[in-house]
Amino acid sequence: MNMSKKANIYRKFSKSVSPLKIVMLLFGVLLSLSGCERIPDPMLPDDSTLEAEPLTVMTYNVYVGGSTDGLLVVENLLEVPQAVADMYDAVIASDFPSRAAAIAQSIKAYQPHLIGLQEISLIRRQSPGDRIAGGLVPAEEVIMDFLQILMDALQSEGLSYEVAAKVENIDIEMPIFTDAGIDDIRLTDYDVILSRSDVVVSRPVSTNYVNLLTIEMLGLEVQRGYTAVDATISGTTYRVVNTHLEAEVLGKESRVAQAQELVNNLQDETLPIILLGDFNTVAPNGTAYQILLSAGYIDVWQMDSVGTGNTCCQADDILNAVSDHSVRIDQIFVRNLVPASVMTHTVGDKPSDRLPSGLWPSDHAGVVAYLTFE
């Protein structure tokens, strides 16, 4: 969805602010978390020319699936639960189970050793709800678990992947109108690293950024983070990191601060680093992007790639007939090593990738990189 809308908010209830008003803003900003222009079909590396299997990595923002427009224009707080219901319906209509099957097929085509995933959502419900009255009992009934759905889809494709690490970014609950009354909907957001079952992983780390987007008058904070593991492939151990930085435009200062915090946290790492994510910073001129380059990170797309690499953003309902991708914000960087050869390309952004329903697999494209080293 449009980067100007993308921000996710961690809820801090305050007696000085209307609970409904906070809930409306929280849910509206959160569900706009996320984004790609197509390229020609890539050629896979010819195994006969390689002495060892290339390191293959992927980053993919899978998209929570909803538009914030209805909530952001609400002025009468009595309309909030209906606006939440409309957005919830949009998330359900985006049909993540079918989209997960398409994403799993892309993963099967390239079988990356490591995958960095963003916007992995857990949606839960409570009936009847208590949030509208100021209650704090958390919703626990699982409506949709994106991670489990995707793992099942991978298994259905005959693939064996494991959750190597994940970080919880946000956990928000809000009221919703139903035929029976008012329920609560709870949305928890994660970033996840998946590892292929033949990859040895260790030293998992999940960290939330200290630098947060804050809305002081409402007592709100945006929670973002990163996760990392050591991964050994063909005898070489890499430090693999996955993140989702704060979104454009609202969170520009926070995004820049998070990029610097990430650089600082990894500055003493001696292992080769593979950095994956939705950085929400436009290559090549984004400030956060330039911070990474200045810290010695190499954007592998710039080395040997086909097409623009644009990865954001399809229409909110992901039903647009022609790809709307116009910027490159999903990226793969390396540090502490220079690949001898690189091949990168986007996935999920060609007309043939659309589902029979017309949905795109996500509002973002995934990015795959094949890396070989001397």
Order of alpha helices (4+ residues) and beta strands (2+ residues): alpha-beta-alpha-alpha-alpha-beta-beta-alpha-beta-beta-beta-beta-beta-beta-beta-alpha-beta-alpha-beta-beta-beta-beta
